[in-house]
Amino acid sequence: MTIEQKRDGQSLTMAVKGRIDTLTAPELKTQIEGALDGVMDLVLDFAEVDYISSAGLRTLMTAQNWMDARGGSMVIRNASGNIVGIFKVTGLDSFLALE
């Protein structure tokens, strides 16, 4: 998994590429947490994410909680049909903003 970050004022976009699984989810969590200082709008671009495990889902829930606590927003963009299907099956589509 690789993550490219682009900051614009209080907005941060993280383009995630590859698999988000038990091995890579901790790195995603660390990178999100380390980049949130002053961020009110977090965008996770999932255009190149081909798999997400329960560990990845937990990381997304944690990130959403962090953004909620600071009064900010988090959006997941460009997720494939398979990834969106996982969000729907787990009920996370009602917890996470998807575009």
PLY file of the C-alpha trace (Angstrom):
ply
format ascii 1.0
element vertex 99
property float x
property float y
property float z
element edge 98
property int vertex1
property int vertex2
end_header
0.00 0.00 0.00
1.16 3.52 -0.76
-0.37 6.81 0.32
0.08 10.18 -1.37
-0.92 13.24 0.62
-2.00 16.63 -0.71
-2.80 19.45 1.68
-4.73 22.57 0.77
-5.34 24.79 3.80
-7.58 22.83 6.19
-8.26 20.14 3.60
-6.19 16.97 3.24
-6.54 14.44 0.44
-4.90 11.05 0.84
-4.75 8.89 -2.28
-4.47 5.29 -1.10
-3.20 2.63 -3.50
-3.22 -1.13 -3.01
-4.62 -3.35 -0.29
-5.76 -2.20 3.14
-5.38 -5.30 5.28
-4.03 -6.47 8.62
-0.48 -5.60 7.58
-1.15 -2.18 6.02
-4.07 -0.79 8.07
-1.79 0.25 10.99
0.33 2.31 8.56
-2.79 4.00 7.16
-3.96 4.81 10.69
-0.54 6.20 11.62
-0.36 8.36 8.51
-3.87 9.74 8.98
-3.29 10.48 12.66
0.05 12.14 11.95
-1.38 14.42 9.27
-4.53 15.70 10.99
-3.08 18.75 12.73
-5.19 21.67 11.48
-7.24 19.49 9.11
-11.02 19.94 9.05
-11.78 18.13 5.77
-10.26 14.71 5.14
-10.70 13.07 1.75
-9.60 9.48 1.23
-9.29 8.71 -2.48
-9.85 4.98 -2.93
-9.63 4.91 -6.75
-6.74 2.44 -6.54
-7.79 0.44 -3.46
-8.58 -3.11 -4.53
-9.20 -4.74 -1.14
-10.11 -3.77 2.41
-10.20 -6.10 5.41
-11.89 -5.70 8.77
-8.68 -4.10 10.05
-9.02 -1.47 7.33
-12.66 -0.91 8.19
-11.70 -0.35 11.83
-9.11 2.20 10.72
-11.75 4.08 8.73
-14.14 4.10 11.69
-11.35 5.42 13.92
-10.52 8.17 11.41
-14.20 9.11 11.15
-14.39 9.35 14.95
-11.31 11.60 15.00
-12.86 13.91 12.41
-16.23 13.95 14.22
-14.49 14.86 17.50
-12.88 17.90 15.89
-16.07 18.97 14.11
-14.60 18.11 10.73
-15.65 15.88 7.87
-14.31 12.77 6.16
-15.24 11.55 2.68
-14.24 8.41 0.83
-14.09 9.08 -2.91
-13.81 6.89 -5.99
-14.27 3.54 -4.20
-14.83 0.62 -6.56
-18.11 -1.26 -6.62
-16.53 -4.09 -4.64
-15.34 -1.76 -1.88
-18.70 0.04 -1.75
-20.34 -3.40 -1.53
-18.25 -4.19 1.55
-19.33 -0.89 3.13
-22.99 -1.74 2.43
-22.80 -5.32 3.73
-21.18 -4.15 6.96
-23.54 -1.19 7.34
-20.67 1.29 7.21
-22.26 3.06 4.26
-24.53 4.77 6.81
-21.53 5.75 8.98
-19.08 6.86 6.27
-19.65 9.51 3.59
-19.07 7.99 0.14
-18.70 9.92 -3.11
0 1
1 2
2 3
3 4
4 5
5 6
6 7
7 8
8 9
9 10
10 11
11 12
12 13
13 14
14 15
15 16
16 17
17 18
18 19
19 20
20 21
21 22
22 23
23 24
24 25
25 26
26 27
27 28
28 29
29 30
30 31
31 32
32 33
33 34
34 35
35 36
36 37
37 38
38 39
39 40
40 41
41 42
42 43
43 44
44 45
45 46
46 47
47 48
48 49
49 50
50 51
51 52
52 53
53 54
54 55
55 56
56 57
57 58
58 59
59 60
60 61
61 62
62 63
63 64
64 65
65 66
66 67
67 68
68 69
69 70
70 71
71 72
72 73
73 74
74 75
75 76
76 77
77 78
78 79
79 80
80 81
81 82
82 83
83 84
84 85
85 86
86 87
87 88
88 89
89 90
90 91
91 92
92 93
93 94
94 95
95 96
96 97
97 98
